[in-house]
Amino acid sequence: MALGWLVLLPRIGRRHRDVLFNRRAFKKFLTTYNGVTRKISGTERSSWGLLTHVGRRSGHVYQTSLGTVDYGDGFLLPLGYGPHTDWYRNVMASGTGTLTWKGHTYQLDRPELISGPEAMRAWPLMSRMLLRLAGMHEFVWLHRSPEEAAERLAPPAQRATQ
């Protein structure tokens, strides 16, 4: 059941964004759905990451649950509802964000919009099939910040003194 919603919501949302997002019932459904996914996102057993970002106009801190996969020097996040999604616009405006994934928190920066077969191959087979069914072909590649990368490469004894 949940997998069906993961496939249908982005397709419906992209095609009928203006009509759906102005409906009270759909907004209530999304609020409930996002609340449930936020509780499990970022935990050790979840493949979903919890992206923390700052609103580009309001300055408020927001958290968004997103499918996440390790990629290169950072992470790939699917752009399910297109480039007009608030979390994407916020991250692109600030250039930074924090991702909690598999029980660890990462400082990320330098967001890039990417698509193509290489980005798609980064996902496990089942996720790849769901992404294709949902019509998702664009991803945001967030790189680990240089400070984060340097800290992870430092020997354990050096990390304890920092």
Steps between C-alpha positions, in 0.01 A plus 500: 500500500771749599700418186198580289474846656873555443443438131169682457550815708785649297327430168172649617679790669697597190201491268245668726718698742295822506163328539612242758708718728213744539264229625461471876465119503820446300692743720379315808603166348848634416542645849412165659714302254800731549466480878509121493796481261694763697488277810681212328723694262867516590489201732747214463246267339341748263615565144337842523704801600381801696610822330513809721497828308426869558214680326629740237255776597380416850828383654310218675664160535318221316546123484409292197504119468655384175623178346878511529793315351875541553657641182854617432604745770144553621142388451233488231147613582216451248325812380155342509281805451732692268719808541218708649508296822567716805777285648689510169463875462610552862811284461592663169458848651711430810738254336505287816298252703534230761409139432436236764536158339555154649538651847772751402479872428685658207563865411439537126556776248546569128163363379492390136202397290591183310322237291588214273587132518801542730291668769225241459749211535600627845165378636426137595304308237162516677536874564604552136184329381281709732675821394441418133135409562452828683660689211787632711814562296651804670705491818674746728860408574605655830873478572646450846649827619884516489515523882283189530717306254823603677359397838395157370846439349686598819632210716274418802756634754512836319118522492482460877722806554310726261 
